[in-house]
Amino acid sequence: MTNRSPIQHRLPISLVNSPALQQPLGHYSHLSVHSGLAFISGQLPVDAGGRVLAGEPFTEQARQVLRNLDACLAAVGADRSRLLQVTCYVTDISNWPAFDALYREWIGDHRPARAVAGASELHYGSAIEIHAVCAAH
């Protein structure tokens, strides 16, 4: 039996930023990838040029967040069918039906685990934020 350090057995962690999105302004990466899983940081309604859409109607904010998720998935060679878990925060839970309809249209028949939770406030005054986990490989 060999005495090996547990560090020798750890798989690498990759930190990835999507070239299709505004680079993170805070101390984080768009995705962290480990052991074939990609953890997507919370995506806000911010377009590729960095324009914050917090003043736009809820549905436009939600569409932008879903486009951002697509960009994150593409950055690790994945697509919506690889999503395992999606967590959505909304500042007005009465927007749940509108979100559910947009989400259903966006994701199709795939049904990963999901939570939609009310939040009192999100960054930039946004109405929605989503983070997710996907199978990256």
N, CA, C and O atoms as CSV, one atom per row, in Angstrom:
chain,resi,resn,atom,element,x,y,z
A,1,MET,N,N,0.835,-1.169,0.000
A,1,MET,CA,C,0.000,0.000,0.000
A,1,MET,C,C,0.885,1.238,0.000
A,1,MET,O,O,1.846,1.329,0.763
A,2,THR,N,N,0.547,2.192,-0.866
A,2,THR,CA,C,1.339,3.406,-1.007
A,2,THR,C,C,0.660,4.552,-0.282
A,2,THR,O,O,-0.561,4.698,-0.335
A,3,ASN,N,N,1.451,5.355,0.388
A,3,ASN,CA,C,0.911,6.565,1.021
A,3,ASN,C,C,0.936,7.692,0.007
A,3,ASN,O,O,1.964,8.337,-0.202
A,4,ARG,N,N,-0.205,7.920,-0.619
A,4,ARG,CA,C,-0.311,9.008,-1.596
A,4,ARG,C,C,-1.121,10.133,-0.991
A,4,ARG,O,O,-2.092,9.909,-0.268
A,5,SER,N,N,-0.719,11.303,-1.291
A,5,SER,CA,C,-1.473,12.475,-0.856
A,5,SER,C,C,-2.798,12.534,-1.598
A,5,SER,O,O,-2.830,12.273,-2.800
A,6,PRO,N,N,-3.905,12.872,-0.914
A,6,PRO,CA,C,-5.196,13.006,-1.612
A,6,PRO,C,C,-5.137,14.037,-2.732
A,6,PRO,O,O,-5.920,13.960,-3.679
A,7,ILE,N,N,-4.240,14.983,-2.643
A,7,ILE,CA,C,-4.107,16.018,-3.673
A,7,ILE,C,C,-3.713,15.391,-5.009
A,7,ILE,O,O,-4.119,15.885,-6.061
A,8,GLN,N,N,-2.935,14.319,-4.984
A,8,GLN,CA,C,-2.507,13.660,-6.211
A,8,GLN,C,C,-3.676,13.039,-6.959
A,8,GLN,O,O,-3.575,12.801,-8.163
A,9,HIS,N,N,-4.768,12.777,-6.285
A,9,HIS,CA,C,-5.909,12.113,-6.892
A,9,HIS,C,C,-7.014,13.075,-7.323
A,9,HIS,O,O,-8.030,12.643,-7.868
A,10,ARG,N,N,-6.834,14.319,-7.095
A,10,ARG,CA,C,-7.860,15.297,-7.450
A,10,ARG,C,C,-7.819,15.611,-8.932
A,10,ARG,O,O,-6.755,15.774,-9.530
A,11,LEU,N,N,-8.998,15.690,-9.500
A,11,LEU,CA,C,-9.096,16.088,-10.898
A,11,LEU,C,C,-9.006,17.607,-10.998
A,11,LEU,O,O,-9.358,18.314,-10.053
A,12,PRO,N,N,-8.538,18.108,-12.131
A,12,PRO,CA,C,-8.410,19.564,-12.266
A,12,PRO,C,C,-9.778,20.251,-12.329
A,12,PRO,O,O,-10.782,19.655,-12.719
A,13,ILE,N,N,-9.775,21.489,-11.941
A,13,ILE,CA,C,-10.944,22.368,-12.049
A,13,ILE,C,C,-10.627,23.386,-13.127
A,13,ILE,O,O,-9.575,24.024,-13.096
A,14,SER,N,N,-11.535,23.541,-14.081
A,14,SER,CA,C,-11.369,24.548,-15.127
A,14,SER,C,C,-12.325,25.693,-14.857
A,14,SER,O,O,-13.500,25.473,-14.562
A,15,LEU,N,N,-11.829,26.903,-14.955
A,15,LEU,CA,C,-12.648,28.100,-14.817
A,15,LEU,C,C,-12.780,28.704,-16.208
A,15,LEU,O,O,-11.783,29.019,-16.858
A,16,VAL,N,N,-14.019,28.863,-16.656
A,16,VAL,CA,C,-14.288,29.217,-18.053
A,16,VAL,C,C,-15.153,30.474,-18.119
A,16,VAL,O,O,-16.107,30.631,-17.358
A,17,ASN,N,N,-14.798,31.357,-19.039
A,17,ASN,CA,C,-15.645,32.513,-19.361
A,17,ASN,C,C,-16.067,32.398,-20.820
A,17,ASN,O,O,-15.256,32.076,-21.688
A,18,SER,N,N,-17.329,32.663,-21.076
A,18,SER,CA,C,-17.845,32.610,-22.441
A,18,SER,C,C,-17.366,33.822,-23.231
A,18,SER,O,O,-17.528,34.952,-22.771
A,19,PRO,N,N,-16.782,33.614,-24.405
A,19,PRO,CA,C,-16.381,34.753,-25.231
A,19,PRO,C,C,-17.580,35.511,-25.794
A,19,PRO,O,O,-17.428,36.626,-26.293
A,20,ALA,N,N,-18.779,34.912,-25.717
A,20,ALA,CA,C,-19.990,35.549,-26.252
A,20,ALA,C,C,-20.678,36.457,-25.235
A,20,ALA,O,O,-21.689,37.083,-25.555
A,21,LEU,N,N,-20.144,36.538,-24.016
A,21,LEU,CA,C,-20.758,37.343,-22.967
A,21,LEU,C,C,-19.821,38.433,-22.468
A,21,LEU,O,O,-18.605,38.370,-22.648
A,22,GLN,N,N,-20.419,39.425,-21.840
A,22,GLN,CA,C,-19.641,40.437,-21.116
A,22,GLN,C,C,-18.777,39.698,-20.096
A,22,GLN,O,O,-19.280,38.848,-19.362
A,23,GLN,N,N,-17.507,40.008,-20.045
A,23,GLN,CA,C,-16.647,39.355,-19.066
A,23,GLN,C,C,-17.099,39.724,-17.657
A,23,GLN,O,O,-17.556,40.846,-17.438
A,24,PRO,N,N,-16.983,38.809,-16.696
A,24,PRO,CA,C,-17.439,39.085,-15.337
A,24,PRO,C,C,-16.802,40.354,-14.770
A,24,PRO,O,O,-15.604,40.594,-14.919
A,25,LEU,N,N,-17.630,41.145,-14.126
A,25,LEU,CA,C,-17.134,42.368,-13.491
A,25,LEU,C,C,-16.764,42.117,-12.032
A,25,LEU,O,O,-16.057,42.916,-11.417
A,26,GLY,N,N,-17.239,41.020,-11.491
A,26,GLY,CA,C,-16.923,40.634,-10.117
A,26,GLY,C,C,-15.862,39.545,-10.103
A,26,GLY,O,O,-15.308,39.182,-11.140
A,27,HIS,N,N,-15.592,39.040,-8.930
A,27,HIS,CA,C,-14.544,38.034,-8.734
A,27,HIS,C,C,-15.132,36.631,-8.880
A,27,HIS,O,O,-15.308,35.920,-7.890
A,28,TYR,N,N,-15.431,36.243,-10.104
A,28,TYR,CA,C,-15.995,34.928,-10.406
A,28,TYR,C,C,-15.778,34.630,-11.885
A,28,TYR,O,O,-15.358,35.498,-12.650
A,29,SER,N,N,-16.067,33.395,-12.276
A,29,SER,CA,C,-16.034,32.970,-13.676
A,29,SER,C,C,-17.448,32.614,-14.091
A,29,SER,O,O,-18.288,32.321,-13.240
A,30,HIS,N,N,-17.723,32.635,-15.393
A,30,HIS,CA,C,-19.045,32.226,-15.874
A,30,HIS,C,C,-19.343,30.780,-15.496
A,30,HIS,O,O,-20.472,30.445,-15.136
A,31,LEU,N,N,-18.317,29.916,-15.581
A,31,LEU,CA,C,-18.496,28.497,-15.270
A,31,LEU,C,C,-17.287,27.948,-14.534
A,31,LEU,O,O,-16.157,28.402,-14.716
A,32,SER,N,N,-17.561,26.958,-13.699
A,32,SER,CA,C,-16.520,26.135,-13.088
A,32,SER,C,C,-16.806,24.707,-13.520
A,32,SER,O,O,-17.930,24.225,-13.381
A,33,VAL,N,N,-15.781,24.025,-14.049
A,33,VAL,CA,C,-15.978,22.675,-14.574
A,33,VAL,C,C,-15.091,21.707,-13.800
A,33,VAL,O,O,-13.897,21.940,-13.612
A,34,HIS,N,N,-15.716,20.602,-13.352
A,34,HIS,CA,C,-14.990,19.586,-12.600
A,34,HIS,C,C,-15.701,18.255,-12.775
A,34,HIS,O,O,-16.927,18.185,-12.688
A,35,SER,N,N,-14.940,17.209,-13.019
A,35,SER,CA,C,-15.470,15.844,-13.114
A,35,SER,C,C,-16.656,15.729,-14.064
A,35,SER,O,O,-17.605,14.996,-13.786
A,36,GLY,N,N,-16.606,16.443,-15.175
A,36,GLY,CA,C,-17.656,16.345,-16.172
A,36,GLY,C,C,-18.904,17.156,-15.888
A,36,GLY,O,O,-19.883,17.068,-16.629
A,37,LEU,N,N,-18.883,17.949,-14.821
A,37,LEU,CA,C,-20.006,18.823,-14.502
A,37,LEU,C,C,-19.576,20.275,-14.656
A,37,LEU,O,O,-18.460,20.650,-14.295
A,38,ALA,N,N,-20.475,21.079,-15.192
A,38,ALA,CA,C,-20.223,22.520,-15.310
A,38,ALA,C,C,-21.247,23.253,-14.452
A,38,ALA,O,O,-22.452,23.046,-14.587
A,39,PHE,N,N,-20.756,24.099,-13.583
A,39,PHE,CA,C,-21.583,24.909,-12.696
A,39,PHE,C,C,-21.611,26.321,-13.261
A,39,PHE,O,O,-20.590,27.007,-13.300
A,40,ILE,N,N,-22.781,26.741,-13.695
A,40,ILE,CA,C,-22.939,28.040,-14.360
A,40,ILE,C,C,-23.308,29.086,-13.315
A,40,ILE,O,O,-24.296,28.937,-12.595
A,41,SER,N,N,-22.507,30.142,-13.241
A,41,SER,CA,C,-22.789,31.237,-12.315
A,41,SER,C,C,-24.113,31.891,-12.649
A,41,SER,O,O,-24.606,31.791,-13.772
A,42,GLY,N,N,-24.679,32.559,-11.666
A,42,GLY,CA,C,-25.936,33.266,-11.864
A,42,GLY,C,C,-25.853,34.211,-13.050
A,42,GLY,O,O,-24.943,35.035,-13.139
A,43,GLN,N,N,-26.811,34.083,-13.960
A,43,GLN,CA,C,-26.867,34.925,-15.153
A,43,GLN,C,C,-27.982,35.953,-14.983
A,43,GLN,O,O,-29.122,35.617,-14.665
A,44,LEU,N,N,-27.623,37.196,-15.201
A,44,LEU,CA,C,-28.548,38.325,-15.097
A,44,LEU,C,C,-28.913,38.806,-16.498
A,44,LEU,O,O,-28.270,38.413,-17.471
A,45,PRO,N,N,-29.924,39.639,-16.610
A,45,PRO,CA,C,-30.286,40.179,-17.923
A,45,PRO,C,C,-29.317,41.282,-18.365
A,45,PRO,O,O,-29.630,42.472,-18.325
A,46,VAL,N,N,-28.136,40.839,-18.785
A,46,VAL,CA,C,-27.092,41.734,-19.277
A,46,VAL,C,C,-26.696,41.210,-20.652
A,46,VAL,O,O,-26.356,40.035,-20.789
A,47,ASP,N,N,-26.733,42.064,-21.670
A,47,ASP,CA,C,-26.416,41.582,-23.015
A,47,ASP,C,C,-24.911,41.474,-23.226
A,47,ASP,O,O,-24.130,41.850,-22.351
A,48,ALA,N,N,-24.508,40.966,-24.373
A,48,ALA,CA,C,-23.101,40.710,-24.670
A,48,ALA,C,C,-22.243,41.973,-24.620
A,48,ALA,O,O,-21.041,41.903,-24.364
A,49,GLY,N,N,-22.858,43.111,-24.864
A,49,GLY,CA,C,-22.135,44.373,-24.802
A,49,GLY,C,C,-22.067,44.977,-23.414
A,49,GLY,O,O,-21.472,46.037,-23.219
A,50,GLY,N,N,-22.678,44.300,-22.447
A,50,GLY,CA,C,-22.650,44.789,-21.068
A,50,GLY,C,C,-23.839,45.666,-20.690
A,50,GLY,O,O,-23.885,46.204,-19.584
A,51,ARG,N,N,-24.799,45.812,-21.599
A,51,ARG,CA,C,-25.975,46.637,-21.309
A,51,ARG,C,C,-26.912,45.868,-20.381
A,51,ARG,O,O,-27.322,44.746,-20.678
A,52,VAL,N,N,-27.239,46.492,-19.259
A,52,VAL,CA,C,-28.140,45.903,-18.273
A,52,VAL,C,C,-29.579,46.162,-18.713
A,52,VAL,O,O,-29.952,47.301,-18.994
A,53,LEU,N,N,-30.384,45.101,-18.770
A,53,LEU,CA,C,-31.762,45.213,-19.240
A,53,LEU,C,C,-32.768,45.259,-18.089
A,53,LEU,O,O,-33.940,44.938,-18.285
A,54,ALA,N,N,-32.333,45.647,-16.906
A,54,ALA,CA,C,-33.203,45.641,-15.727
A,54,ALA,C,C,-34.443,46.512,-15.912
A,54,ALA,O,O,-35.460,46.253,-15.268
A,55,GLY,N,N,-34.397,47.511,-16.747
A,55,GLY,CA,C,-35.554,48.377,-16.976
A,55,GLY,C,C,-36.531,47.838,-18.001
A,55,GLY,O,O,-37.596,48.418,-18.210
A,56,GLU,N,N,-36.180,46.731,-18.646
A,56,GLU,CA,C,-37.034,46.141,-19.681
A,56,GLU,C,C,-38.128,45.278,-19.041
A,56,GLU,O,O,-38.013,44.906,-17.873
A,57,PRO,N,N,-39.186,44.956,-19.793
A,57,PRO,CA,C,-40.229,44.069,-19.265
A,57,PRO,C,C,-39.643,42.713,-18.842
A,57,PRO,O,O,-38.604,42.287,-19.346
A,58,PHE,N,N,-40.325,42.056,-17.916
A,58,PHE,CA,C,-39.857,40.775,-17.381
A,58,PHE,C,C,-39.525,39.778,-18.485
A,58,PHE,O,O,-38.480,39.128,-18.433
A,59,THR,N,N,-40.394,39.647,-19.479
A,59,THR,CA,C,-40.166,38.630,-20.511
A,59,THR,C,C,-38.887,38.886,-21.297
A,59,THR,O,O,-38.187,37.942,-21.664
A,60,GLU,N,N,-38.573,40.166,-21.561
A,60,GLU,CA,C,-37.329,40.461,-22.278
A,60,GLU,C,C,-36.124,40.160,-21.390
A,60,GLU,O,O,-35.114,39.650,-21.874
A,61,GLN,N,N,-36.221,40.468,-20.104
A,61,GLN,CA,C,-35.136,40.119,-19.181
A,61,GLN,C,C,-34.932,38.607,-19.154
A,61,GLN,O,O,-33.800,38.127,-19.210
A,62,ALA,N,N,-36.028,37.864,-19.068
A,62,ALA,CA,C,-35.931,36.401,-19.015
A,62,ALA,C,C,-35.315,35.849,-20.298
A,62,ALA,O,O,-34.473,34.953,-20.239
A,63,ARG,N,N,-35.717,36.366,-21.443
A,63,ARG,CA,C,-35.140,35.896,-22.714
A,63,ARG,C,C,-33.633,36.135,-22.753
A,63,ARG,O,O,-32.879,35.278,-23.214
A,64,GLN,N,N,-33.190,37.308,-22.266
A,64,GLN,CA,C,-31.759,37.598,-22.255
A,64,GLN,C,C,-31.015,36.636,-21.335
A,64,GLN,O,O,-29.935,36.159,-21.685
A,65,VAL,N,N,-31.568,36.351,-20.187
A,65,VAL,CA,C,-30.923,35.418,-19.264
A,65,VAL,C,C,-30.805,34.034,-19.910
A,65,VAL,O,O,-29.774,33.377,-19.768
A,66,LEU,N,N,-31.835,33.590,-20.607
A,66,LEU,CA,C,-31.784,32.293,-21.282
A,66,LEU,C,C,-30.758,32.300,-22.420
A,66,LEU,O,O,-30.091,31.292,-22.654
A,67,ARG,N,N,-30.628,33.427,-23.130
A,67,ARG,CA,C,-29.568,33.539,-24.155
A,67,ARG,C,C,-28.195,33.441,-23.487
A,67,ARG,O,O,-27.284,32.813,-24.025
A,68,ASN,N,N,-28.051,34.057,-22.324
A,68,ASN,CA,C,-26.778,33.994,-21.599
A,68,ASN,C,C,-26.469,32.552,-21.176
A,68,ASN,O,O,-25.321,32.111,-21.242
A,69,LEU,N,N,-27.501,31.828,-20.744
A,69,LEU,CA,C,-27.288,30.415,-20.404
A,69,LEU,C,C,-26.816,29.633,-21.625
A,69,LEU,O,O,-25.908,28.808,-21.522
A,70,ASP,N,N,-27.427,29.886,-22.775
A,70,ASP,CA,C,-26.987,29.231,-24.010
A,70,ASP,C,C,-25.515,29.509,-24.284
A,70,ASP,O,O,-24.772,28.605,-24.664
A,71,ALA,N,N,-25.091,30.752,-24.092
A,71,ALA,CA,C,-23.685,31.118,-24.331
A,71,ALA,C,C,-22.764,30.387,-23.361
A,71,ALA,O,O,-21.676,29.957,-23.744
A,72,CYS,N,N,-23.188,30.244,-22.117
A,72,CYS,CA,C,-22.384,29.510,-21.137
A,72,CYS,C,C,-22.296,28.037,-21.511
A,72,CYS,O,O,-21.218,27.447,-21.456
A,73,LEU,N,N,-23.413,27.444,-21.886
A,73,LEU,CA,C,-23.409,26.044,-22.295
A,73,LEU,C,C,-22.474,25.832,-23.489
A,73,LEU,O,O,-21.693,24.881,-23.509
A,74,ALA,N,N,-22.555,26.715,-24.474
A,74,ALA,CA,C,-21.711,26.599,-25.669
A,74,ALA,C,C,-20.231,26.696,-25.310
A,74,ALA,O,O,-19.399,26.056,-25.952
A,75,ALA,N,N,-19.895,27.481,-24.300
A,75,ALA,CA,C,-18.491,27.663,-23.909
A,75,ALA,C,C,-17.847,26.368,-23.427
A,75,ALA,O,O,-16.622,26.248,-23.428
A,76,VAL,N,N,-18.670,25.389,-23.010
A,76,VAL,CA,C,-18.126,24.101,-22.586
A,76,VAL,C,C,-18.585,22.973,-23.508
A,76,VAL,O,O,-18.543,21.802,-23.133
A,77,GLY,N,N,-19.025,23.333,-24.717
A,77,GLY,CA,C,-19.421,22.341,-25.697
A,77,GLY,C,C,-20.702,21.601,-25.353
A,77,GLY,O,O,-20.891,20.457,-25.768
A,78,ALA,N,N,-21.585,22.245,-24.597
A,78,ALA,CA,C,-22.845,21.618,-24.188
A,78,ALA,C,C,-24.019,22.385,-24.799
A,78,ALA,O,O,-23.843,23.432,-25.422
A,79,ASP,N,N,-25.195,21.849,-24.609
A,79,ASP,CA,C,-26.413,22.535,-25.018
A,79,ASP,C,C,-27.487,22.284,-23.957
A,79,ASP,O,O,-27.215,21.652,-22.936
A,80,ARG,N,N,-28.676,22.766,-24.192
A,80,ARG,CA,C,-29.765,22.670,-23.216
A,80,ARG,C,C,-30.059,21.236,-22.789
A,80,ARG,O,O,-30.456,20.995,-21.649
A,81,SER,N,N,-29.868,20.296,-23.689
A,81,SER,CA,C,-30.159,18.897,-23.379
A,81,SER,C,C,-29.218,18.332,-22.325
A,81,SER,O,O,-29.471,17.253,-21.789
A,82,ARG,N,N,-28.147,19.036,-22.021
A,82,ARG,CA,C,-27.170,18.588,-21.020
A,82,ARG,C,C,-27.436,19.193,-19.647
A,82,ARG,O,O,-26.721,18.883,-18.695
A,83,LEU,N,N,-28.455,20.057,-19.524
A,83,LEU,CA,C,-28.774,20.658,-18.227
A,83,LEU,C,C,-29.265,19.596,-17.258
A,83,LEU,O,O,-30.082,18.746,-17.609
A,84,LEU,N,N,-28.753,19.658,-16.029
A,84,LEU,CA,C,-29.146,18.743,-14.966
A,84,LEU,C,C,-30.029,19.436,-13.934
A,84,LEU,O,O,-30.949,18.828,-13.386
A,85,GLN,N,N,-29.746,20.701,-13.674
A,85,GLN,CA,C,-30.446,21.444,-12.623
A,85,GLN,C,C,-30.430,22.925,-12.965
A,85,GLN,O,O,-29.407,23.459,-13.393
A,86,VAL,N,N,-31.568,23.586,-12.775
A,86,VAL,CA,C,-31.708,25.010,-13.070
A,86,VAL,C,C,-32.387,25.669,-11.862
A,86,VAL,O,O,-33.416,25.193,-11.382
A,87,THR,N,N,-31.805,26.756,-11.384
A,87,THR,CA,C,-32.416,27.516,-10.294
A,87,THR,C,C,-32.651,28.934,-10.773
A,87,THR,O,O,-31.737,29.611,-11.243
A,88,CYS,N,N,-33.893,29.371,-10.644
A,88,CYS,CA,C,-34.304,30.691,-11.108
A,88,CYS,C,C,-34.785,31.510,-9.921
A,88,CYS,O,O,-35.577,31.035,-9.107
A,89,TYR,N,N,-34.304,32.735,-9.830
A,89,TYR,CA,C,-34.751,33.676,-8.800
A,89,TYR,C,C,-35.524,34.790,-9.499
A,89,TYR,O,O,-35.053,35.351,-10.489
A,90,VAL,N,N,-36.701,35.108,-8.987
A,90,VAL,CA,C,-37.507,36.198,-9.525
A,90,VAL,C,C,-37.903,37.125,-8.380
A,90,VAL,O,O,-38.165,36.674,-7.265
A,91,THR,N,N,-37.944,38.416,-8.665
A,91,THR,CA,C,-38.303,39.372,-7.624
A,91,THR,C,C,-39.807,39.516,-7.454
A,91,THR,O,O,-40.272,40.113,-6.483
A,92,ASP,N,N,-40.563,38.972,-8.392
A,92,ASP,CA,C,-42.024,38.996,-8.293
A,92,ASP,C,C,-42.526,37.614,-8.691
A,92,ASP,O,O,-42.554,37.279,-9.876
A,93,ILE,N,N,-42.918,36.819,-7.717
A,93,ILE,CA,C,-43.319,35.440,-7.980
A,93,ILE,C,C,-44.539,35.368,-8.895
A,93,ILE,O,O,-44.819,34.312,-9.463
A,94,SER,N,N,-45.261,36.463,-9.046
A,94,SER,CA,C,-46.389,36.450,-9.988
A,94,SER,C,C,-45.911,36.334,-11.434
A,94,SER,O,O,-46.721,36.094,-12.329
A,95,ASN,N,N,-44.601,36.500,-11.680
A,95,ASN,CA,C,-44.025,36.293,-13.012
A,95,ASN,C,C,-43.728,34.820,-13.296
A,95,ASN,O,O,-43.262,34.482,-14.385
A,96,TRP,N,N,-43.996,33.941,-12.324
A,96,TRP,CA,C,-43.721,32.521,-12.513
A,96,TRP,C,C,-44.412,31.957,-13.752
A,96,TRP,O,O,-43.750,31.274,-14.534
A,97,PRO,N,N,-45.714,32.202,-13.979
A,97,PRO,CA,C,-46.337,31.630,-15.187
A,97,PRO,C,C,-45.682,32.116,-16.485
A,97,PRO,O,O,-45.504,31.331,-17.416
A,98,ALA,N,N,-45.326,33.386,-16.554
A,98,ALA,CA,C,-44.663,33.911,-17.749
A,98,ALA,C,C,-43.297,33.254,-17.927
A,98,ALA,O,O,-42.916,32.892,-19.040
A,99,PHE,N,N,-42.566,33.103,-16.829
A,99,PHE,CA,C,-41.266,32.445,-16.917
A,99,PHE,C,C,-41.428,30.993,-17.346
A,99,PHE,O,O,-40.699,30.520,-18.217
A,100,ASP,N,N,-42.370,30.287,-16.747
A,100,ASP,CA,C,-42.560,28.879,-17.074
A,100,ASP,C,C,-42.865,28.694,-18.559
A,100,ASP,O,O,-42.367,27.755,-19.180
A,101,ALA,N,N,-43.674,29.575,-19.128
A,101,ALA,CA,C,-44.007,29.490,-20.563
A,101,ALA,C,C,-42.770,29.735,-21.427
A,101,ALA,O,O,-42.523,28.989,-22.374
A,102,LEU,N,N,-41.991,30.774,-21.111
A,102,LEU,CA,C,-40.756,31.052,-21.870
A,102,LEU,C,C,-39.759,29.901,-21.734
A,102,LEU,O,O,-39.139,29.483,-22.713
A,103,TYR,N,N,-39.616,29.405,-20.523
A,103,TYR,CA,C,-38.682,28.323,-20.245
A,103,TYR,C,C,-39.081,27.071,-21.027
A,103,TYR,O,O,-38.226,26.427,-21.635
A,104,ARG,N,N,-40.360,26.724,-21.019
A,104,ARG,CA,C,-40.856,25.549,-21.737
A,104,ARG,C,C,-40.538,25.674,-23.231
A,104,ARG,O,O,-40.096,24.714,-23.863
A,105,GLU,N,N,-40.769,26.865,-23.784
A,105,GLU,CA,C,-40.473,27.112,-25.200
A,105,GLU,C,C,-38.975,26.982,-25.464
A,105,GLU,O,O,-38.567,26.415,-26.478
A,106,TRP,N,N,-38.165,27.504,-24.559
A,106,TRP,CA,C,-36.709,27.511,-24.707
A,106,TRP,C,C,-36.116,26.113,-24.597
A,106,TRP,O,O,-35.245,25.748,-25.387
A,107,ILE,N,N,-36.577,25.329,-23.630
A,107,ILE,CA,C,-35.929,24.049,-23.341
A,107,ILE,C,C,-36.574,22.857,-24.047
A,107,ILE,O,O,-35.953,21.799,-24.149
A,108,GLY,N,N,-37.794,23.003,-24.530
A,108,GLY,CA,C,-38.443,21.895,-25.233
A,108,GLY,C,C,-38.832,20.761,-24.296
A,108,GLY,O,O,-39.292,20.996,-23.179
A,109,ASP,N,N,-38.643,19.526,-24.760
A,109,ASP,CA,C,-39.079,18.353,-24.009
A,109,ASP,C,C,-38.170,17.981,-22.839
A,109,ASP,O,O,-38.575,17.212,-21.968
A,110,HIS,N,N,-36.959,18.510,-22.809
A,110,HIS,CA,C,-36.017,18.198,-21.723
A,110,HIS,C,C,-36.539,18.810,-20.419
A,110,HIS,O,O,-36.977,19.961,-20.417
A,111,ARG,N,N,-36.501,18.070,-19.325
A,111,ARG,CA,C,-37.029,18.542,-18.039
A,111,ARG,C,C,-36.031,18.299,-16.912
A,111,ARG,O,O,-36.220,17.382,-16.112
A,112,PRO,N,N,-34.972,19.107,-16.834
A,112,PRO,CA,C,-34.026,18.931,-15.728
A,112,PRO,C,C,-34.674,19.369,-14.408
A,112,PRO,O,O,-35.712,20.031,-14.410
A,113,ALA,N,N,-34.065,19.000,-13.301
A,113,ALA,CA,C,-34.522,19.468,-11.997
A,113,ALA,C,C,-34.529,20.996,-12.017
A,113,ALA,O,O,-33.662,21.620,-12.629
A,114,ARG,N,N,-35.516,21.594,-11.340
A,114,ARG,CA,C,-35.622,23.062,-11.390
A,114,ARG,C,C,-36.272,23.595,-10.129
A,114,ARG,O,O,-37.111,22.938,-9.514
A,115,ALA,N,N,-35.871,24.793,-9.760
A,115,ALA,CA,C,-36.527,25.525,-8.688
A,115,ALA,C,C,-36.728,26.953,-9.167
A,115,ALA,O,O,-35.869,27.516,-9.845
A,116,VAL,N,N,-37.861,27.531,-8.813
A,116,VAL,CA,C,-38.116,28.954,-9.046
A,116,VAL,C,C,-38.423,29.540,-7.673
A,116,VAL,O,O,-39.383,29.137,-7.017
A,117,ALA,N,N,-37.606,30.487,-7.247
A,117,ALA,CA,C,-37.737,31.047,-5.907
A,117,ALA,C,C,-37.894,32.556,-5.958
A,117,ALA,O,O,-37.296,33.226,-6.799
A,118,GLY,N,N,-38.686,33.072,-5.072
A,118,GLY,CA,C,-38.830,34.516,-4.949
A,118,GLY,C,C,-37.619,35.109,-4.246
A,118,GLY,O,O,-37.078,34.519,-3.310
A,119,ALA,N,N,-37.206,36.265,-4.702
A,119,ALA,CA,C,-36.077,36.983,-4.094
A,119,ALA,C,C,-36.497,38.435,-3.906
A,119,ALA,O,O,-37.162,39.007,-4.769
A,120,SER,N,N,-36.119,39.022,-2.802
A,120,SER,CA,C,-36.543,40.404,-2.555
A,120,SER,C,C,-35.811,41.400,-3.441
A,120,SER,O,O,-36.344,42.464,-3.755
A,121,GLU,N,N,-34.590,41.059,-3.847
A,121,GLU,CA,C,-33.806,41.993,-4.652
A,121,GLU,C,C,-32.706,41.235,-5.378
A,121,GLU,O,O,-32.122,40.301,-4.829
A,122,LEU,N,N,-32.420,41.641,-6.623
A,122,LEU,CA,C,-31.327,41.081,-7.400
A,122,LEU,C,C,-30.428,42.214,-7.893
A,122,LEU,O,O,-30.841,43.372,-7.948
A,123,HIS,N,N,-29.203,41.861,-8.248
A,123,HIS,CA,C,-28.226,42.864,-8.676
A,123,HIS,C,C,-28.752,43.707,-9.842
A,123,HIS,O,O,-29.479,43.209,-10.702
A,124,TYR,N,N,-28.381,44.973,-9.858
A,124,TYR,CA,C,-28.775,45.957,-10.879
A,124,TYR,C,C,-30.276,46.239,-10.896
A,124,TYR,O,O,-30.756,46.932,-11.793
A,125,GLY,N,N,-31.030,45.712,-9.917
A,125,GLY,CA,C,-32.477,45.878,-9.939
A,125,GLY,C,C,-33.148,44.938,-10.928
A,125,GLY,O,O,-34.279,45.179,-11.352
A,126,SER,N,N,-32.448,43.861,-11.298
A,126,SER,CA,C,-32.982,42.885,-12.248
A,126,SER,C,C,-34.184,42.162,-11.662
A,126,SER,O,O,-34.331,42.054,-10.445
A,127,ALA,N,N,-35.043,41.668,-12.552
A,127,ALA,CA,C,-36.234,40.932,-12.145
A,127,ALA,C,C,-35.999,39.422,-12.112
A,127,ALA,O,O,-36.832,38.685,-11.586
A,128,ILE,N,N,-34.869,38.944,-12.668
A,128,ILE,CA,C,-34.624,37.508,-12.782
A,128,ILE,C,C,-33.123,37.226,-12.807
A,128,ILE,O,O,-32.337,38.014,-13.332
A,129,GLU,N,N,-32.744,36.088,-12.229
A,129,GLU,CA,C,-31.381,35.570,-12.295
A,129,GLU,C,C,-31.480,34.050,-12.297
A,129,GLU,O,O,-32.301,33.474,-11.584
A,130,ILE,N,N,-30.641,33.402,-13.101
A,130,ILE,CA,C,-30.663,31.948,-13.186
A,130,ILE,C,C,-29.238,31.407,-13.098
A,130,ILE,O,O,-28.321,31.923,-13.737
A,131,HIS,N,N,-29.073,30.359,-12.294
A,131,HIS,CA,C,-27.831,29.587,-12.338
A,131,HIS,C,C,-28.180,28.139,-12.577
A,131,HIS,O,O,-29.315,27.728,-12.337
A,132,ALA,N,N,-27.213,27.348,-13.052
A,132,ALA,CA,C,-27.529,25.989,-13.474
A,132,ALA,C,C,-26.305,25.086,-13.363
A,132,ALA,O,O,-25.177,25.542,-13.172
A,133,VAL,N,N,-26.574,23.788,-13.489
A,133,VAL,CA,C,-25.536,22.770,-13.545
A,133,VAL,C,C,-25.814,21.920,-14.783
A,133,VAL,O,O,-26.957,21.544,-15.045
A,134,CYS,N,N,-24.752,21.619,-15.543
A,134,CYS,CA,C,-24.933,20.770,-16.721
A,134,CYS,C,C,-23.825,19.726,-16.777
A,134,CYS,O,O,-22.771,19.875,-16.158
A,135,ALA,N,N,-24.091,18.668,-17.535
A,135,ALA,CA,C,-23.086,17.676,-17.850
A,135,ALA,C,C,-22.242,18.258,-18.977
A,135,ALA,O,O,-22.762,18.546,-20.055
A,136,ALA,N,N,-20.952,18.431,-18.737
A,136,ALA,CA,C,-20.105,19.114,-19.707
A,136,ALA,C,C,-19.460,18.155,-20.708
A,136,ALA,O,O,-19.087,18.580,-21.801
A,137,HIS,N,N,-19.324,16.924,-20.375
A,137,HIS,CA,C,-18.631,15.983,-21.267
A,137,HIS,C,C,-19.483,14.764,-21.493
A,137,HIS,O,O,-19.078,13.853,-22.215
